[in-house]
Amino acid sequence: MTNSNSNSNVSTTKTSLTEASPTEVKHIDVAIVDPSACQPNNQVLDGNVHSRTSGISDVSETDIDDMMAVYHYSDDVRQTIINEKLLSPGLLSRLHASYPQHSGLLDKEAHMFDEKDQYTGLSGFRRVVEILEANNIDIGDIEERELFIEVYRFLATKHSLNSIDWNNFYEDSVFQLVMPQPNMINKITVAEYLVASLPEKKIIVADYQEKTSPHDGNQQLNKPWFENEQGEIEFLDGSQHKYPQCQLIFDKTTQNCFSFCTYCFRHAQVRGDEDMFIQKEIDQIHRYLKVHKEVTDMLITGGDGGYMPASRFEQYVTPLMEDRELLHIKTVRLATRALTFQPEMILSSKYDKMLAVFDKMHENGIQLAWMAHFSTPRELLNPTTIAAIRRLQRHGVVIRSQSPMMNHISLFEHKDGSIDIDRSAQNWIDLSNILGTMLISFHSMYCARPTGEHHYFTAPLSAVSQIFDKIYRELPSINRPSRHLSMTTSAGKISIMGECEVGGERAFALMFTEGRNMKWMDKVFLAKYDETTNDVKLLKPFDTDKFFFEDELATIEHDLAAALTNRLTV
């Protein structure tokens, strides 16, 4: 028996299912779809499931040739892209059609910056300004911007400079990322600097550098040591080991960056302060790891881990593949922003030696995790970065993005200075979906650390929490960040799990994702809701005098400092 409905293209029919007893028959309704209803104008197409009326073909092979000309690719890079088929018209068309507001894929204007790969220091900044002025672009506030460069540093690549939309540079995230801005440094210091003589300016800069507190989180307490076979104490001067599973390595070759982010929290590392971490001896790392079997991940950072030459990187990873005593090391993480700032490096034939090391690691079961820091869609939607990503992935590299939430770059303000929740969240939603398309794992998002010009880049934790919640709600689960919003402290990484109400009062629900005592991760704890504070260290316990971990943290830090002092005097 068939029940038909004149207003529907679906009919239902009774179908029998034989149960355990052959004599028992159970009838269920099964939906049957009229195929003609699925075709345009109700016409059945011969053997076709899908009739393509208009293809996604925004980017053609000719457009890709034009891109390579606009980007001034060398013959070497151009040949790599062509030979390895790194730029697919289908992929580029999908990305451009989906995110035209972020895309630089069909930019036709010739790039202004092509005379060299990097522009460094005051002279480099002034050359950038000259090139802009020659193209009738005046960014203004030059002397104030130069004060920032004197206090910190300046380094911008031609790739990042050419990624900026110079027709609307004040609204451009990459412009904020690499170019110093007015109001970054407080107005009093700026006013003093602008009227000072040259000798006085040097004093102002030196005094201000002392106040920038570039090493947060008691990082010196993370410096590891071990007793060697001779019974001597050895310090690892270029390493940190704060959390059991992961050891950070600041190699002597990774003390520079491809570009300096204006919000950098490692100014002390790249400008040469006395308390830098510099690892000179590779064998010492392996001897330390043999004693510490809890370590599973070796994280090479800096500066920028991407600066390490292939020959030195191979010295780090070869023993992991050949020595049974190092079998507990499962992953090597490379913390680098090369994909944002200098992706053409990866497309050069000179990079083949590094790719060969990646291949060897992949064949021997060691994960190479490329820890990128994408925080804006614009960083991804250009042909050079896309080609570089695809080249790395073809050599077994797993790319992950851990992204800082920075005001003016990936967070945005209303005219009254309050944070625009919807616009900020949409930036991250678009970014996450692009990462998914590019097969990149969205590892984590974290708040501005209290270093450098924190006031400029930070936002109230309440607003950042709302943004994260909106992102999490609107993304499919597969594209969500793998960890909650993270905030770094000396105690560890603390995440805002959300807001709650207790006894009629609002509160933040917090939880450790990493801790000096890893057992702290088991407990959710509460802090008083605060609409203005932008630093987790300023949050107050909800219903106690102290957070549950504070006394133990004080003991741990005291013992670490005492042990460090004792070892240094032995």
KOLFIVEX-540140 format. One line per 3 residues: number of its first residue (from 1); their letters; for each residue x negated, y negated, z of C-alpha. Coordinates in pm, 1 decimal. Layout:
N
NUM = A = X,Y,Z  ... .
//
This chain:
570
1 = MTN = 0.0,0.0,0.0  -138.5,-342.7,-96.4  -38.5,-667.8,70.7 .
4 = SNS = -95.5,-963.4,-160.7  -82.4,-1331.8,-81.8  -23.9,-1572.9,-369.9 .
7 = NSN = -234.9,-1843.9,-199.6  -539.6,-1622.1,-159.1  -796.8,-1455.7,-380.2 .
10 = VST = -847.4,-1186.5,-116.4  -630.8,-875.7,-83.0  -641.3,-610.3,185.0 .
13 = TKT = -600.2,-238.4,137.2  -564.4,58.3,372.6  -869.0,285.2,368.2 .
16 = SLT = -905.5,614.4,555.3  -1192.6,706.9,782.0  -1228.7,1065.2,899.1 .
19 = EAS = -1291.0,1083.3,1274.2  -1431.8,1377.9,1475.3  -1120.1,1582.8,1410.2 .
22 = PTE = -1062.2,1641.5,1036.2  -689.0,1609.7,1090.0  -712.8,1264.2,1251.7 .
25 = VKH = -711.4,978.1,1003.8  -757.8,616.6,1107.5  -667.3,331.5,871.5 .
28 = IDV = -849.8,-1.1,868.8  -805.8,-315.6,658.2  -1085.7,-384.8,408.3 .
31 = AIV = -1113.9,-719.3,230.9  -1142.4,-697.3,-146.3  -1254.9,-1010.8,-330.9 .
34 = DPS = -1131.9,-1084.3,-682.7  -1461.1,-1139.5,-877.6  -1293.7,-1382.2,-1116.1 .
37 = ACQ = -1234.5,-1622.3,-827.4  -1610.1,-1664.1,-782.9  -1677.8,-1780.4,-1137.7 .
40 = PNN = -1642.9,-2132.6,-1280.2  -1290.0,-2183.2,-1416.6  -1205.8,-1829.9,-1290.8 .
43 = QVL = -1386.4,-1680.2,-1592.9  -1570.4,-1352.7,-1533.6  -1924.4,-1372.6,-1672.1 .
46 = DGN = -2065.8,-1057.3,-1824.1  -2292.9,-897.0,-1564.8  -2394.7,-1230.7,-1407.6 .
49 = VHS = -2363.2,-1283.1,-1034.6  -2475.8,-1647.1,-1048.0  -2422.5,-1894.0,-1327.7 .
52 = RTS = -2699.1,-2157.4,-1320.8  -2548.0,-2487.5,-1423.5  -2837.6,-2715.2,-1324.6 .
55 = GIS = -3177.6,-2595.3,-1205.4  -3399.1,-2742.7,-934.9  -3667.5,-2880.2,-1164.0 .
58 = DVS = -3764.8,-3217.0,-1019.7  -4136.4,-3142.1,-1067.5  -4270.7,-3011.6,-1398.9 .
61 = ETD = -4611.9,-2884.7,-1508.2  -4666.8,-3226.1,-1667.0  -4592.1,-3391.3,-1332.0 .
64 = IDD = -4852.2,-3167.2,-1167.3  -5112.0,-3277.0,-1424.5  -5016.6,-3638.3,-1347.7 .
67 = MMA = -5057.4,-3572.7,-972.6  -5409.2,-3444.1,-1024.0  -5491.7,-3759.8,-1219.2 .
70 = VYH = -5335.6,-3990.8,-956.7  -5530.7,-3813.9,-681.6  -5856.1,-3834.0,-881.4 .
73 = YSD = -5934.4,-3466.9,-827.4  -6285.0,-3360.8,-920.0  -6324.4,-3099.6,-1193.1 .
76 = DVR = -6412.4,-2850.4,-918.9  -6092.0,-2909.5,-718.4  -5877.6,-2923.4,-1030.7 .
79 = QTI = -6015.9,-2589.4,-1147.0  -5950.5,-2426.3,-808.7  -5587.7,-2541.7,-813.9 .
82 = INE = -5535.3,-2415.2,-1168.6  -5721.6,-2085.4,-1135.8  -5557.7,-1989.6,-805.2 .
85 = KLL = -5213.6,-2127.9,-902.4  -5188.4,-2329.3,-581.1  -4925.5,-2578.4,-702.4 .
88 = SPG = -4599.6,-2410.1,-796.2  -4343.1,-2627.6,-980.1  -4062.4,-2434.7,-808.0 .
91 = LLS = -4198.4,-2501.0,-457.7  -4279.4,-2866.3,-528.5  -3937.2,-2919.7,-686.7 .
94 = RLH = -3760.4,-2772.3,-383.7  -3960.7,-2982.9,-138.5  -3919.0,-3306.0,-335.7 .
97 = ASY = -3547.5,-3249.8,-396.8  -3486.3,-3170.8,-29.6  -3693.7,-3453.9,122.0 .
100 = PQH = -3729.3,-3735.6,-133.8  -3743.3,-3992.6,148.7  -4071.0,-3840.3,273.2 .
103 = SGL = -4221.8,-3710.5,-48.9  -4532.5,-3847.0,-215.6  -4526.2,-3573.7,-478.9 .
106 = LDK = -4410.1,-3789.4,-769.1  -4601.1,-4106.1,-681.7  -4726.1,-4252.7,-1008.7 .
109 = EAH = -4927.8,-4553.1,-889.3  -5303.4,-4513.7,-909.1  -5461.0,-4476.7,-566.8 .
112 = MFD = -5648.4,-4778.1,-433.2  -5907.6,-4586.6,-234.1  -6141.8,-4375.1,-441.7 .
115 = EKD = -6493.2,-4512.4,-403.3  -6587.1,-4280.1,-111.6  -6440.5,-4007.4,109.2 .
118 = QYT = -6451.5,-4197.0,440.5  -6445.0,-4554.0,567.0  -6626.7,-4578.9,899.0 .
121 = GLS = -6665.2,-4837.5,1176.8  -6622.4,-5213.0,1147.2  -6787.8,-5222.7,806.7 .
124 = GFR = -6556.7,-4947.6,683.6  -6249.4,-5124.8,821.3  -6354.0,-5452.8,662.4 .
127 = RVV = -6402.4,-5276.3,328.8  -6049.9,-5132.0,357.5  -5918.4,-5484.1,420.3 .
130 = EIL = -6108.6,-5614.8,115.8  -5957.4,-5348.6,-109.3  -5608.8,-5424.1,25.1 .
133 = EAN = -5650.8,-5798.3,-26.6  -5771.5,-5735.4,-381.8  -5436.2,-5564.6,-432.4 .
136 = NID = -5242.4,-5854.3,-272.9  -5178.8,-5673.9,56.3  -5238.8,-5867.2,378.6 .
139 = IGD = -5208.1,-5662.5,697.9  -5291.4,-5962.9,922.7  -5419.8,-5972.0,1284.6 .
142 = IEE = -5766.0,-5871.9,1168.2  -5960.1,-5987.9,1474.4  -5723.3,-5814.9,1715.6 .
145 = REL = -5749.0,-5496.2,1513.0  -6127.9,-5524.9,1524.6  -6118.8,-5545.7,1906.0 .
148 = FIE = -5954.4,-5202.3,1909.8  -6228.0,-5070.5,1680.7  -6499.9,-5212.3,1907.0 .
151 = VYR = -6345.5,-5048.5,2214.7  -6275.0,-4717.2,2042.6  -6380.2,-4636.0,1686.9 .
154 = FLA = -6253.3,-4641.3,1329.9  -6270.7,-4369.1,1069.3  -6020.8,-4321.2,787.3 .
157 = TKH = -6043.7,-4095.8,483.5  -5944.7,-4193.4,135.2  -5679.2,-3921.0,152.4 .
160 = SLN = -5508.2,-4065.4,460.3  -5534.0,-4422.9,329.9  -5385.0,-4315.2,-3.0 .
163 = SID = -5105.3,-4134.2,182.1  -4977.0,-4466.6,320.6  -4681.6,-4635.0,150.6 .
166 = WNN = -4846.5,-4974.7,111.3  -4520.1,-5127.7,-13.9  -4380.9,-5079.8,336.4 .
169 = FYE = -4689.5,-5019.6,546.9  -4554.5,-5152.2,879.2  -4291.1,-4877.1,877.3 .
172 = DSV = -4536.4,-4609.4,761.4  -4631.3,-4343.3,1016.7  -4974.3,-4271.0,867.0 .
175 = FQL = -5057.1,-4644.1,879.9  -4986.1,-4635.0,1252.9  -5184.0,-4311.2,1286.0 .
178 = VMP = -5516.2,-4430.5,1141.7  -5509.2,-4813.2,1142.8  -5537.1,-5014.5,1469.2 .
181 = QPN = -5227.7,-5223.0,1540.5  -5150.0,-5551.4,1716.6  -5025.4,-5499.8,2075.5 .
184 = MIN = -5217.4,-5177.8,2122.6  -5452.3,-5350.1,2366.1  -5289.6,-5566.8,2634.4 .
187 = KIT = -5229.0,-5933.6,2557.0  -5453.8,-6072.7,2831.4  -5761.3,-5889.0,2704.2 .
190 = VAE = -5679.2,-5980.9,2344.4  -5641.0,-6351.2,2435.5  -5980.1,-6351.6,2613.0 .
193 = YLV = -6147.7,-6176.2,2322.1  -6011.5,-6412.0,2054.3  -6164.8,-6723.1,2214.4 .
196 = ASL = -6487.3,-6562.2,2339.0  -6836.0,-6612.8,2197.4  -7014.2,-6314.4,2042.5 .
199 = PEK = -7211.3,-6227.3,2362.3  -6890.6,-6263.9,2566.9  -6702.7,-6034.9,2327.8 .
202 = KII = -6959.2,-5760.0,2386.1  -6905.4,-5788.0,2762.5  -6525.5,-5777.6,2722.5 .
205 = VAD = -6552.8,-5465.2,2506.9  -6790.2,-5289.5,2749.3  -6571.5,-5372.8,3051.2 .
208 = YQE = -6257.6,-5254.2,2875.4  -6418.9,-4925.6,2772.4  -6476.7,-4848.5,3139.0 .
211 = KTS = -6101.3,-4881.5,3205.0  -5972.9,-4656.3,2930.1  -6004.6,-4333.9,3138.3 .
214 = PHD = -6047.2,-4112.7,2831.7  -6090.7,-3779.9,3013.1  -5761.0,-3701.1,3184.9 .
217 = GNQ = -5663.1,-3389.0,3375.4  -5989.5,-3346.9,3572.4  -6150.6,-3181.0,3271.3 .
220 = QLN = -6493.2,-3156.9,3434.3  -6343.1,-2907.0,3680.0  -6277.3,-2677.2,3384.3 .
223 = KPW = -6648.9,-2635.1,3307.0  -6731.9,-2262.4,3343.0  -7044.1,-2089.2,3471.3 .
226 = FEN = -7154.8,-1731.3,3524.8  -7436.4,-1532.6,3680.1  -7665.1,-1391.0,3412.5 .
229 = EQG = -7858.0,-1061.7,3415.9  -8148.9,-1232.6,3593.6  -7918.1,-1345.1,3873.1 .
232 = EIE = -7938.3,-1707.4,3760.8  -7638.9,-1940.8,3735.8  -7569.5,-2058.6,3380.0 .
235 = FLD = -7335.8,-2348.5,3300.5  -7158.0,-2371.5,2968.5  -7199.5,-2741.2,2896.1 .
238 = GSQ = -6979.4,-2729.0,2588.5  -6689.3,-2524.0,2714.1  -6373.2,-2541.1,2922.9 .
241 = HKY = -6194.0,-2244.7,3076.6  -5885.0,-2366.0,3260.1  -5630.6,-2096.5,3170.0 .
244 = PQC = -5724.3,-1727.0,3185.6  -5654.0,-1620.9,2827.4  -5807.9,-1911.8,2636.8 .
247 = QLI = -6159.1,-2056.9,2633.6  -6225.3,-2393.3,2466.5  -6555.1,-2447.6,2283.3 .
250 = FDK = -6686.0,-2793.3,2191.0  -6963.8,-2691.5,1955.4  -7251.1,-2925.7,1874.3 .
253 = TTQ = -7133.5,-2932.5,1510.3  -6775.1,-3038.4,1592.3  -6849.5,-3369.7,1763.4 .
256 = NCF = -6694.2,-3576.1,1484.8  -6354.4,-3605.7,1315.1  -6229.5,-3650.7,960.7 .
259 = SFC = -6026.5,-3950.3,1082.0  -5981.5,-4107.2,1423.7  -5620.5,-4105.0,1540.0 .
262 = TYC = -5533.3,-4433.2,1707.4  -5382.1,-4240.2,2000.2  -5685.8,-4009.4,2043.2 .
265 = FRH = -5717.5,-3861.3,2394.4  -6078.6,-3754.7,2337.2  -6242.0,-4091.8,2276.1 .
268 = AQV = -6512.0,-3998.5,2527.8  -6599.2,-3693.9,2318.9  -6631.8,-3867.9,1983.0 .
271 = RGD = -6783.6,-4197.3,2096.2  -7065.3,-4033.7,2294.5  -6978.9,-4091.9,2661.8 .
274 = EDM = -7201.7,-3930.4,2923.4  -6944.9,-3668.0,3024.4  -6914.3,-3511.0,2679.5 .
277 = FIQ = -6880.6,-3135.4,2632.7  -7142.2,-3005.6,2384.6  -7210.0,-2634.0,2328.9 .
280 = KEI = -7553.4,-2578.4,2178.6  -7613.5,-2205.4,2235.1  -7374.6,-1956.6,2071.7 .
283 = DQI = -7509.3,-1642.4,2239.5  -7426.8,-1793.8,2580.5  -7057.3,-1796.6,2486.3 .
286 = HRY = -7064.9,-1426.5,2403.0  -7246.0,-1341.0,2728.6  -6983.3,-1536.2,2924.1 .
289 = LKV = -6699.1,-1362.2,2739.3  -6840.3,-1018.6,2821.4  -6801.7,-1104.9,3189.8 .
292 = HKE = -6452.4,-1251.3,3146.6  -6236.0,-980.1,2995.3  -5920.7,-1181.4,3064.4 .
295 = VTD = -6004.5,-1410.0,2770.1  -5822.9,-1312.4,2450.8  -5846.6,-1639.5,2255.2 .
298 = MLI = -6152.8,-1840.6,2156.2  -6050.5,-2199.0,2070.0  -6304.4,-2401.5,1870.3 .
301 = TGG = -6229.8,-2770.7,1904.1  -6408.5,-3106.7,1928.4  -6390.9,-3370.8,1776.3 .
304 = DGG = -6259.8,-3152.3,1499.1  -6322.8,-2777.9,1475.8  -6300.7,-2802.7,1097.6 .
307 = YMP = -6640.0,-2974.8,1093.8  -6819.9,-2649.5,1179.3  -7026.7,-2512.8,887.1 .
310 = ASR = -6945.5,-2161.7,764.9  -7288.4,-2030.1,864.8  -7244.9,-2136.5,1227.7 .
313 = FEQ = -6881.5,-2025.0,1244.2  -6993.0,-1683.0,1124.3  -7239.4,-1662.8,1414.9 .
316 = YVT = -6949.6,-1713.6,1656.7  -6715.3,-1455.4,1505.9  -6943.4,-1176.3,1377.4 .
319 = PLM = -7015.3,-1032.8,1727.1  -6638.6,-1020.2,1788.7  -6613.4,-772.5,1501.7 .
322 = EDR = -6925.2,-571.1,1580.0  -6960.6,-555.4,1960.4  -6726.0,-326.2,2156.4 .
325 = ELL = -6782.1,-537.3,2468.5  -6600.5,-821.5,2289.8  -6305.0,-612.2,2176.9 .
328 = HIK = -6075.8,-809.6,2410.8  -6104.9,-1119.4,2189.1  -5800.9,-1095.5,1960.3 .
331 = TVR = -5771.5,-1446.6,1818.1  -5998.1,-1730.6,1712.2  -5821.1,-2065.0,1706.0 .
334 = LAT = -5961.6,-2348.1,1494.8  -5827.9,-2685.3,1613.2  -5852.4,-2916.6,1314.1 .
337 = RAL = -5668.8,-3196.4,1134.2  -5843.9,-3134.3,803.6  -5507.3,-3060.6,638.2 .
340 = TFQ = -5385.9,-3409.7,730.1  -5703.1,-3607.7,670.0  -5928.1,-3426.7,419.6 .
343 = PEM = -5747.5,-3130.6,260.1  -5949.1,-3153.6,-61.3  -6243.2,-3011.6,137.9 .
346 = ILS = -6057.5,-2677.3,148.6  -6006.6,-2686.4,-229.9  -6374.8,-2729.2,-304.9 .
349 = SKY = -6583.6,-2434.1,-422.2  -6819.0,-2521.0,-134.2  -6545.9,-2396.3,101.9 .
352 = DKM = -6560.5,-2048.0,-51.5  -6822.6,-1946.5,206.4  -6581.0,-2026.3,492.4 .
355 = LAV = -6297.8,-1844.6,316.1  -6523.7,-1538.9,291.1  -6562.8,-1543.3,671.4 .
358 = FDK = -6183.4,-1571.6,708.6  -6145.2,-1269.8,477.4  -6389.6,-1069.4,688.4 .
361 = MHE = -6200.3,-1155.6,1008.0  -5869.1,-1060.1,849.4  -6007.9,-725.9,730.7 .
364 = NGI = -6138.6,-656.2,1082.2  -5816.5,-733.3,1268.2  -5902.2,-1071.0,1423.0 .
367 = QLA = -5638.6,-1340.2,1385.3  -5763.8,-1676.4,1260.5  -5512.7,-1930.4,1390.4 .
370 = WMA = -5551.4,-2270.5,1223.4  -5413.6,-2512.3,1483.0  -5295.8,-2811.8,1279.2 .
373 = HFS = -5132.4,-3124.8,1419.9  -4854.0,-3228.4,1184.8  -4618.7,-3487.7,1332.2 .
376 = TPR = -4472.7,-3650.2,1018.2  -4331.6,-3499.8,696.4  -4545.9,-3738.2,490.0 .
379 = ELL = -4860.1,-3556.8,608.7  -4737.6,-3241.7,433.7  -4557.3,-3364.0,123.6 .
382 = NPT = -4853.1,-3434.5,-101.7  -5009.4,-3197.3,-356.7  -5352.6,-3178.1,-191.7 .
385 = TIA = -5225.3,-3062.9,147.7  -4979.1,-2817.0,-8.2  -5251.2,-2662.8,-226.9 .
388 = AIR = -5491.9,-2641.0,69.2  -5229.1,-2470.6,287.3  -5155.5,-2211.5,20.0 .
391 = RLQ = -5527.0,-2143.1,-31.2  -5584.6,-2080.6,339.1  -5282.3,-1854.0,367.6 .
394 = RHG = -5406.0,-1637.3,82.4  -5714.6,-1563.1,292.2  -5524.8,-1435.1,595.7 .
397 = VVI = -5516.2,-1764.0,786.6  -5215.9,-1816.1,1015.8  -5139.2,-2190.0,1028.3 .
400 = RSQ = -4963.1,-2325.5,1336.1  -4863.6,-2682.4,1413.4  -4883.9,-2826.0,1764.2 .
403 = SPM = -4757.4,-3178.4,1740.9  -4783.6,-3487.6,1961.0  -4469.8,-3701.2,2007.6 .
406 = MNH = -4605.5,-4053.6,1963.7  -4410.1,-4376.7,1955.5  -4443.5,-4570.9,1627.4 .
409 = ISL = -4569.3,-4254.3,1451.5  -4320.5,-3973.7,1513.1  -4086.2,-4159.3,1749.1 .
412 = FEH = -3912.1,-4479.1,1646.7  -3765.3,-4782.8,1821.7  -3452.4,-4993.5,1785.9 .
415 = KDG = -3506.0,-5366.8,1751.2  -3457.5,-5406.9,2127.2  -3750.2,-5172.4,2194.5 .
418 = SID = -3541.7,-4874.1,2306.0  -3609.0,-4537.2,2143.8  -3392.3,-4444.9,1844.8 .
421 = IDR = -3295.5,-4091.1,1944.5  -3127.5,-3991.5,1617.3  -3396.3,-4123.8,1380.6 .
424 = SAQ = -3676.6,-3979.5,1592.5  -3510.1,-3639.4,1611.6  -3446.0,-3633.3,1236.6 .
427 = NWI = -3818.3,-3686.9,1170.7  -3891.6,-3368.6,1364.8  -3600.8,-3171.8,1220.0 .
430 = DLS = -3721.0,-3249.2,867.3  -4080.2,-3170.1,964.6  -3985.5,-2836.6,1118.0 .
433 = NIL = -3785.7,-2725.9,815.8  -4075.2,-2822.8,586.1  -4311.8,-2621.9,806.0 .
436 = GTM = -4076.9,-2325.7,769.2  -4074.6,-2358.7,390.0  -4455.8,-2365.3,394.2 .
439 = LIS = -4471.4,-2054.1,620.3  -4626.6,-2253.3,905.6  -4538.1,-2167.5,1264.7 .
442 = FHS = -4409.8,-2456.9,1477.2  -4616.0,-2388.9,1788.7  -4530.7,-2673.6,2027.4 .
445 = MYC = -4457.4,-3042.5,2084.1  -4622.8,-3243.8,2357.1  -4596.4,-3586.9,2517.5 .
448 = ARP = -4854.2,-3864.0,2497.4  -5136.3,-3801.4,2743.9  -5221.5,-4091.9,2979.2 .
451 = TGE = -5540.9,-4196.0,2801.1  -5635.4,-4472.5,2563.5  -5349.1,-4713.3,2489.8 .
454 = HHY = -5086.2,-4495.3,2652.5  -4833.3,-4778.7,2689.0  -4814.3,-4822.5,2309.7 .
457 = FTA = -4766.1,-4458.6,2212.4  -4557.1,-4327.5,2497.4  -4182.4,-4323.3,2548.4 .
460 = PLS = -3963.9,-4259.6,2855.2  -3952.9,-3888.8,2937.2  -3572.8,-3911.0,2948.2 .
463 = AVS = -3562.7,-4028.0,2584.7  -3820.5,-3772.4,2471.2  -3620.6,-3499.1,2644.0 .
466 = QIF = -3303.4,-3608.2,2461.9  -3490.1,-3601.2,2130.3  -3625.3,-3252.7,2196.5 .
469 = DKI = -3279.8,-3125.6,2295.2  -3128.9,-3263.4,1973.3  -3407.5,-3104.4,1765.9 .
472 = YRE = -3358.9,-2769.8,1936.0  -2981.3,-2777.2,1888.8  -2989.0,-2863.3,1520.3 .
475 = LPS = -3266.4,-2630.8,1402.1  -3213.6,-2264.5,1319.8  -3383.4,-2050.8,1583.1 .
478 = INR = -3654.9,-1934.0,1344.2  -3775.0,-2293.6,1285.5  -3765.3,-2414.6,1645.1 .
481 = PSR = -4086.8,-2492.9,1833.4  -4205.4,-2181.6,2011.3  -4247.2,-2364.9,2342.7 .
484 = HLS = -4060.2,-2640.0,2523.2  -4176.9,-2999.1,2537.5  -4519.7,-2994.8,2701.3 .
487 = MTT = -4693.7,-3244.9,2930.4  -5058.2,-3200.3,3030.3  -5169.2,-3251.8,3391.6 .
490 = SAG = -5458.0,-3132.2,3604.5  -5217.9,-2870.5,3745.8  -5144.3,-2734.2,3398.2 .
493 = KIS = -4895.0,-2778.4,3116.9  -4548.7,-2866.8,3246.7  -4237.6,-2848.3,3031.2 .
496 = IMG = -3903.2,-3024.4,3066.8  -3652.8,-2741.0,3039.7  -3359.1,-2980.9,3040.6 .
499 = ECE = -3142.1,-3193.5,3266.6  -2910.6,-3068.0,3539.2  -2681.8,-3204.3,3812.3 .
502 = VGG = -2722.0,-3101.2,4175.3  -2482.1,-3234.4,4437.2  -2370.9,-3507.6,4198.6 .
505 = ERA = -2728.2,-3623.2,4124.7  -2912.3,-3588.1,3793.0  -3244.5,-3405.1,3785.5 .
508 = FAL = -3510.1,-3282.2,3543.3  -3559.7,-2904.4,3542.9  -3933.3,-2840.2,3503.6 .
511 = MFT = -4145.8,-2532.2,3448.9  -4513.2,-2455.2,3391.6  -4610.9,-2307.0,3055.3 .
514 = EGR = -4975.8,-2292.9,3168.2  -5112.5,-2343.7,3519.1  -5430.0,-2340.9,3726.1 .
517 = NMK = -5245.7,-2063.6,3909.9  -5059.5,-1867.1,3643.5  -4804.2,-1747.9,3902.0 .
520 = WMD = -4667.5,-2102.9,3905.6  -4517.1,-2023.0,3564.6  -4255.5,-1801.1,3729.2 .
523 = KVF = -4072.0,-2084.0,3902.5  -3832.8,-2354.9,3777.9  -3848.8,-2670.0,3992.9 .
526 = LAK = -3665.5,-3001.4,4001.3  -3771.2,-3365.4,3976.5  -3559.0,-3675.6,4027.1 .
529 = YDE = -3413.2,-3805.1,3703.9  -3591.7,-4120.6,3589.3  -3489.6,-4321.5,3283.7 .
532 = TTN = -3808.0,-4528.5,3262.9  -4116.2,-4329.0,3361.6  -4334.7,-4205.9,3076.8 .
535 = DVK = -4581.5,-3995.0,3275.5  -4506.9,-3659.8,3436.4  -4744.2,-3745.0,3720.9 .
538 = LLK = -4505.4,-4025.5,3823.4  -4204.1,-3798.0,3862.0  -4084.0,-3742.6,4219.5 .
541 = PFD = -3967.8,-3413.7,4372.7  -3590.1,-3385.6,4379.9  -3525.9,-3272.5,4738.4 .
544 = TDK = -3868.5,-3221.4,4899.0  -4163.9,-3436.3,4996.5  -4396.2,-3257.1,4756.7 .
547 = FFF = -4374.2,-3032.7,4454.9  -4422.1,-2667.4,4550.7  -4770.1,-2649.0,4393.4 .
550 = EDE = -4926.8,-2971.6,4523.7  -5101.3,-2835.1,4835.3  -5239.9,-2534.5,4650.7 .
553 = LAT = -5352.3,-2759.1,4362.1  -5542.2,-2983.3,4605.4  -5718.0,-2676.4,4747.5 .
556 = IEH = -5801.1,-2539.9,4401.5  -5941.0,-2874.6,4283.9  -6141.6,-2918.3,4605.1 .
559 = DLA = -6289.4,-2569.2,4576.4  -6370.6,-2613.2,4206.9  -6541.4,-2947.8,4271.1 .
562 = AAL = -6739.2,-2808.0,4566.3  -6843.8,-2500.0,4371.0  -6945.9,-2714.7,4075.5 .
565 = TNR = -7154.8,-2940.8,4299.3  -7317.7,-2643.9,4472.0  -7404.1,-2472.9,4144.8 .
568 = LTV = -7553.2,-2792.8,4003.9  -7784.5,-2826.5,4306.0  -7899.1,-2460.9,4304.8 .
//
